[in-house]
Amino acid sequence: MALDIEPGDPFIFMKVGVHASEPLEAIIQRKREEIAKAGVSFWGYGGGTCHPLTAVQPFVKEYVANGVNVRLLMQEINSRHYAQPVRAEEYSADGVHWEKIHKDIHVLGSRYALVIESLDMVEMTIALEDSAVGVGRMRGAKGDKYIQGHVDKACLVFQPGGAPEPTGKQVALKLAARLHAPYAVLLKQN
């Protein structure tokens, strides 16, 4: 599937691969089955750069309030995430109220999750240089300067430099997903 991205479009960028000892292909299949059964799935992750309450939710809500959808765009990498595949049992959209995770949703080895309602294979490239961080203290920083080292995800806005061709190194994107309210949640294992 081809995917168009226009100047000003918001997106969450994430590098993905093996997670909790599960290969990406198996994760994709499982997530699609979860969406078919439960209507949504939880795409698990960790790290503090896209905290559900202080980054993802405010970023997405700002655009949704103006009628703009925010997509999750994912680059496949060789990952070394071999943590134990422990299933989260509860989730919270606010850190106060906790709910049981739907029986058909299995989010493993993660502290947080994005709530997605679709998961599609895509063939597109993007230059992270043509994006800027869209939330937090690094707001406005170029995407390629922010996504470095251990930073593997960000809330970004597409801001091409005005040249007819993309500037900077192209990143191949493999997956795209539509987010569903509450967009990102905290997870808890019992």
Disulfide bonds with the S-S distance in Angstrom:
none
